[in-house]
Amino acid sequence: MMDNSTESTCRDLLETWSSLEAAHYTMKIFLAFLLAMGIIVTQGDAFCFSKLFKPGEAEKGCMLDGVLYPFGEIPRTENCFRCSCSKNEMHCCSLYHTPVNYDKETCKVIFNKKNCDYEVVQKHPSKPCSGYARVG
């Protein structure tokens, strides 16, 4: 038979253990969520690149494909990139996704610079093709 202090200590230990188990379970769920989000973002994001500048190289803005862009955010460049320009670096991500897994024998890919998007059409005549995927 237990006295009241031993029983109280046991109850406290069980409550602490239950709290630790709940926290551990919550942490596992959170980590699984972060992993899933990382995979989704990686699969869905368009391709990106960075261009580092030497000191004094980007005095008036950032040069990309022969065009000088101002410092700050650039929502769309001439070649369909969204960029961020600073004196140290230019970071850009494409605004389009490249088609993959389409029938290359009957279909062709045409880049629409106005819409910043690829169209997959039949070679003869130019009709939309179905059953293809895109990657960024």
Helices and strands as residue ranges (DSSP letters): H 4-44, E 48-52, E 62-64, E 67-69, E 72-74, E 81-85, E 89-94, E 98-100, E 107-112, E 117-122, E 133-135
